Amino acid sequence: MELVLLILRVILAGVFTLAAIGKLLDRKGSEKALKEFEVPEPLIKPVAAGLPWVEIAVAAAFLFLATSWYASLAALLLLGSFTVGMLVQYAKGNAPDCHCFGQIHSEPVGIGSIIRNLVLAVPAVILAVSGLSSQGIDLVSAGGGQGSGNIMQIVIGAVVLALLTAAVFMLRKIIEQQSLILRRIEILEVLTGEDREVSRDAAVGSLHAGLPIGSPVPVIELTDSAGARTSSREVVHAGRPSLFLFVGANCHPCESLIPDIREWVSEFEDSLDFVLISSGGLEENLSKFGEENVERLFIQKDRTAADLLGAMWTPTAILIDSKGAIVSRNAVGDNAIRDLVEGLRASDLTSEYFHYSSGDDGAKMKIGEPVPEFSLSDLDGNRIASDQLGGKMTLAAFWSTTCPYCINMIEDLKAWYGDRSEDDPELIVFSDGDPEQHKALGLSAPILLEKEYATASKLGMDGTPSAVLIDENGRIASETGVGADRIWALLGRTMTRKENEIGNGAGV
């Protein structure tokens, strides 16, 4: 038993040493992981800097009898904290990168990573239960006693095994980097093979401008590779998200993506569909993108789909969820698309409120959060509360009678509300000011007046007109659409690029 306890101490010392080294090699990755685990912002940098040294101290403490028992308690505390954090994120439907072994090995949080932590906790539990005075053979004095040669051989073997494990993980990283270099070489060979025209359409506004996250994909006519007509909504398969890739037959960066697309289709076979949308003739596109993509290649007419989805340049990628809603910003360019796919590898695409965003952009969104509680009277004195918004999709709009952009869209909004179908969202308007002026608008949807727009502000709205979708569960289902064109997008009605150029703004 003494020998077993020694082996457990050496194993745990090796595990915590590997974890510390991996984190020290990738401080930025540690900070990113802590942020994804919702650690308070002021603590992220100190924890990322200090955690590896705590793990090194624990590893060292396992090597000495006098400190081994305390090390087992510290190990259980660390593993317990990590596991609780994983369980919380898993329960929320999130899959942040655990970053447990830093640059050496990392993976999204899931059942496997949680079980791994529990398994690692077993030797720590055994050592803790064994007590302060029973921690196995002392490594320091192991060289002088009978049988010490065998003991040291075992210890050395365990250390070598740990080093070999680390070497395997590092070799894996090197192989991944080598594969990336080879792919880049392949891309360069493709690009330098012939002198072809690069397809770039005149860009208006931000390259990444697109429809608001949460907007339904507009109905756009497409032609499949067999010449049959279909629509943008029909190519989204129920239960599976899709990545729309806007490409062109004369686009060099699009051609550079062909080897990647081949790998992605195989890698995401069971979780993500890839849809190639191009312009021009079918034959030239099949010649460009190959017969292997025949089932996922669709032709748009006169860039209709690209214009409506804001895909002004090729290549552009847009992620669509299984319900046909847009859940990412437009990724413009081959490198941006690769970055997007890399991010999807560490994401749970099946999460109900999954959307892909990064940095400050993601922090501003309230998607998936419950609607803040409110209870207000409409213009007719009827009380409307937050718990009444469940059961059907609802568009909550932020309005002002002094906003010219609001006034400009009121007639179209009334017409839409009067003619909407059963599948269209309900409408509720938050505003402030004179009730008589709001009655004069002639809008039959509920208008809730509230001083200083308290509820609207909690919904994330900070300009007029703006709006956000609330789903059947009473949770926020979109980002805030600011301006008439983006409100119409949330309702599934989009403007062409020419109409957008005319101008649709927002006031205060």
N, C-alpha and C positions, 0 to 999 in steps of 0.2 A: 504493500500500500504506500510505503514511503516513496518508492520509486515512481509509482503512478502520480502521486502528488507533485513530484519534481517535474515530471513530463508535462503535466497540466500547467505548471507555472511557466515553463519554457515556451509552451505553445502560446499562452496568453501574452507573454512578453514579446514574442515574435509578431503576433497579430497587431498589438498596439503600436509596435515600432513601425511596421509596414503602414498602418493607417496614418501615423504621424508624418512619416517621410512623404507619403503621397500628398498629404495636405500642404506640407511645406513647399512642395514643388508646384503647387497650383493655388496660390492665395486667392486669386480672382475667382476661381471656380468655387472655393469655399465660401466666399462672400455671396456669390450668386445663389448657392444652395441654401445658405442661411436665410436669404431674403425670400426664397420660394417656400421655406418652412415657416414663414411669417414671424421670424424673430424681429423684435422691435429695432427700428433703424439705428438708434444710437448704440446698440449692442453688437451690430453685425461685424464691424471692423475689429473691435477688441476680442470678440469670441473667435473670429477667424484667425487672429494672430496668436491667441493664447492656447486654443484647444490642442494644437499639435504638441506643444510643450507639456501640457498636462498629460497627454497620452504617453509621451516619452518618460515622464516621471513615473507613471503607473507601470510602464514596461520595466523600468529599472528596479522598481520596488519589488517586483515579482522574483527577482534574482537573489534576494536576501531573506533569510528566515525571519529576521526581526521585523521586516516590513511587508512580507508577502500577504499576511492576513488583511492588513489595511488596504493593500493593493486590490485584493479581491472585492472588498466593499466598494472601493472607488470604481472598479471595473463594472460592477453591477449597477452603480449609480449612472455611469456614462451610458452603458448599454440600455438601461431602463429608460433614460431620457431620450436616447435616439429612437428607441422602439415606440414610445408613446407618441413622439412627433410623427413618426411614420404612420401609425394607426390613425391619428387625427387627420392627416392629409388623405390617407386612403379612404377614410369614411366620408370625406368631402368630395370624393371623386377626382382628386388631384393626383398627379404622378410626378412630383419634382424629382430632380436628380439627387440621390442620397449622398453622393460624394463621400462615402464612408472611407474609401481608400484613395481619395484624391486623384492625382494624375495616374496612379497605377491601375486603378479599376473603379469605374463608376457605373451606376445603372439607375433607371427610374424606380421609384418606390413601388413595391408590389408585394404580393404574398411571398415570393421567393426571398426578397431582401428582409422581410419581417421574420421569416423562419430562420434565416441565416443568423440574425441577431440573437434569437432565442437559443439556437444551438451554441453560439459562442458564450452565452450566459451560463450554460450548464457547468463547464469547468470552474467558472468563478463561484457558482453556488456551492460546488463540492468543497472548494478551498475555504469558503466562508463558513460552511457548516463544520468543517474539520476543526476549527478553532485556532486561536492565536498560537498555541504551543504545538500544534500538529500540522506542519506545512511541508512535510517531506524532508528529503536529504538536503543538507546545506551545500550549495555549490562551492562556497569558499573553501570548505574543509574536505570536499569530496575526494581530493587527490591523495589523501594520506591513509585511508582505511582500506580494509579488505573488500575486494570487488569494485574498488573505485574505478578500475580501468574500464569495466563494462558500463558503469554508470556514465563515465565521461564520454564513452563512445556513443551512448544513447543521446546524451545532451548535444554532443557535436553533430550527430546525425540530424537531430531536430533543428539545430541552427542552420545546417546546410540545406535541409528541406525548405525552411522558411526563405532562405536566400534564393534557392532555385525557383520557388513560387514567385518571388518578386521579379526574378529574371524573366520568367515566362510572361508575366504581365507586361513588363517593359518591352519584351520582344513583340508582343501583340501590338503595342502602340507603334513600334517601329514599322511593322508590317502594314498597319493602317496608313501610316504616313507614306510608305513606299507606294501603296496602291493609289493614294491621292496623286502622287507625283507622276505615276504611270498614266493615270487618267488625264492629267494636264498635258502630258506629252501627246497622248492620243488626240486631244482637242486641238493642240497646235498643228498636228499633222493634217487634221481635217481642215482647219482654217487656212493653212498655207498651200493646200493642194491646188486650188484654182482661184482665179481672180474673179469673184462674184460680187454683185451689188449687195450691200447690206440694207435690209429693209428697216427704215425708220420713218414713222409718220410724224408730221408736225405735232409737237406736244404743246398743249395749252394748259397752263397752271402747273401744279405739282405733279411730278411723274407718278407719285404714289396715290394720287387722288382716285378714289373709287367710291362705291356706295357704302353707306354706314354699316358697320358690323351689326348683324342682326336683321338686315334687310332681306326680304325674300328675293330670290333670283327672278328677274323679270322674264316674261315669256318671250323668247326670241326664236325665230325660225332658223333651223339648221338643216343641213343635208348630210346624211350619213354616207359611208363609202359605197353603199349599194345604190345610191341615188335616191333613196327614200327620204321624204320629209319628216322631220321630227322637231322637238323643241328643247330649249335649254333645260326646262324642268323635267322632261321625260328622260334625259340622260342621267339624271341623279337617281341612283338606285336607293330604294327604301332600306334603311338600316345601315347604310355605309356612306361615309363622307366621300367627296370627290375633290380632286385638285384640277381646276380648269387651267390649262396651259395655252395661252394665246401665242401662236407661232406664225411663221411666214415661210413660204417656199424659197425666198431669196434672202433669208436672214441668217447671217453667219453665227451669231451667238445662239440662235435656235438650233443650228446644226451641231454646235458644240455640246448641246445638252442630250443628244441622242444616246451616247453611251450611258449617261446617268439615268435617263428615262428607262432604259432597258434594265438597269439594276434596281431602280425604284419599284418598277412593276412587279419584279420577282420578290423584293423585300417586303412590300406592303400588300402582297397578294390577297391576304385575308382581311385587310383592314381599311384599304383606301383605293378608290378608283382614280385612274388618270384619264382625263379627257383633253384631247388636242383639238383646238379650234383654230382653223386657218382660213385664209382667203385664196382666191384664184381657182385654178382648175384642179380636179381630183387627181388626175394622172401625175401632174408635176409635184403635188404634195405626197403622193404615194412613193414617187421616185426619190423624194427628199427624205421622208421619214420611214420608209421601208414597209414591206408587207406585214411585218410583225406588229405594226400599229394600226392595221386596217380597221380593227373593230373599235378603236378608240379615237379615230380621226373623223372630225366633222367640219364641214365647210359652211362659213357664214356668208351672207350676201352683203356686199358693199360695206363690210366692217360694221354691220349693225350691232352684233353682239359686243364687239370691242368698244364701240362708242357708248353703248348703254351701261357697260360695266366699268367704264373709265380706263380700259386697257389701251392707252394711247401709243405705247411702244411695244415691240416684240423683242424678246419674249417677256411675257407677264404671266404670273401665276396668282390665282385667287382660290382660296379654300372654301368649299361649300359643305355644310353639314348634311346629315342624312334627311333632314326635313326640308332641304332646299333653301337654307338661309346662308348668307355670306358670313363667314366667321374669321376672316383675316383681312389685313390691309393688302393692297396690290403689291406683290413682290416683283419689281421691275429689273430685268437683266438676269443673265445666267447665274452670276454669283449670288445675287439676292435670292434667287429661287433655290439654289443649293443650301443657302443658310436657312430658308424656310423649311425645307425638307429635313435638315439636320435637327431643327427645333421640334418637328413633328415626331422624330424618333423617341424623344424623351417625354412625349405627351400622351395623355389618355384620350384618344379620339372618341371613345364611347361615352365620355362624361356628358351629362345632360346639358350643361351650360358651357361646354368647351368652346373657347375662342382663342385664337392665336394673336398675341400682342406682346410687346416688349417695352421695358423701360418705363418712362413716365406715361407713355401712351396707355399701357395696360393698367397703371395705377389709378388713372382717372375713371376707368369704366366700373360700372356697378352691376354688370351682368351677373345674374344668378342671385343677387341680393333681394330679400323680401321688400315689398313696397313699404315705405315708412308709414306708420299709423297716422290716419287723419279722419276727421269727421266734420264735414262742411255742408252748408246749404247751397243748393243751386238757385238760379234766379227765380224759380217758382216756390222756393221755400222747402223743397224736398231734401231731406238729409241723405248725404251720400258718404259712405265710409270706406276705408281701405279694404275691409274684408268683403266688400261687395264686388271687387274687381276680378275675382276668380271665376273660372268656368269658361271664359272665352278671351281670346286675345283682345287687348285694348290699347289704343293709341292715346297716351296722355300728352296733351299739347300745352305749351307755355305761351301765353298770348298777351297782347296789349293793344288797346284801342288807339294808342298814340304812335304805334309802330306802322310805318307806311308799307313795309313788306307784309305784315299781317293783313292789312286792308286789301293789298293787291291780290292776295290769294283767297280771300273769304268767299267770293262767288263760286270759285271752283271747288272749294271745300264743302260748301253747302250742297252743291250739285252731287259731289261724290257721296256725301252722307245720306242724301235722299235716295240715291240709286244703288247704294252698296248691296252686295249679295250676302248670303248667309255665311260665306267663307271670309268675308272682309272683317277687319277688326271693328270693335266698338270705338267710340270717340268720347273723351272727356277733356274739358278745357280748364286750365288753371289761369286765373287772371287777377287783376286788381283794378280798382277804379269805380266809376259811376255805374250802378246796375242798369240805369235807363239806356246808357250808351251801348252796353252789351246786349240789351234786349233789341236795340235797333239793328243789330247785326243780322238778325233773322235766322240765326243758327239754332236748330232744334236740339242739338246735342247738349248735354249738361254743361253749364259754365259755372265754375266754382270760384267765387271771389274771396281772396285772402290777402290781408295786409302784408306787403313786402314779400309776397310769393314764398312763404315759409316752406310749404310742402314741395313746391316746384324746385326749390333750391336743393332740397334733400334728394330729389330725383336726379340731380346732376344737371339741371338746366340753368344756363346763365346768360341767355340771350333770347330775343324774340324775333321771329317765331322759332320755336324749337320743339322737339317732341321725342318721346321714348316709348318703346313697346313694352307692355306688361303682359306676361303670358297667362295661361289658364290656371296656373298655380299661384298667381299673385306675386310673381317674381319678375324683376326687370330682365328683359330678354334682348335688349339692344343697347348700343351706345346712344348718346344723345345726337339726334340729327338737327343741325342748326341751319336754318334757311329753308325756303320753300322747296327747293329741288331735293334736299335731303329728307324732308318730311314726306314728300311724295314717294321717295325711294322706300321709306319704311312701310308705306302702304302698298308697295309693289308696283307703283306707277313711276316710270323714269322718263327723264328728258334726254333728248339727243344732245351731242356736244354743241351743236349750233344753238340750241335753245338755252343751254347753260351759259354760253358766252353772252347772251343778252343781259343776264344779271339777275341773280336771286340772292339777296343778302340777309342780314340779321341786324336787328336793332338792340336796344337794351331794355 
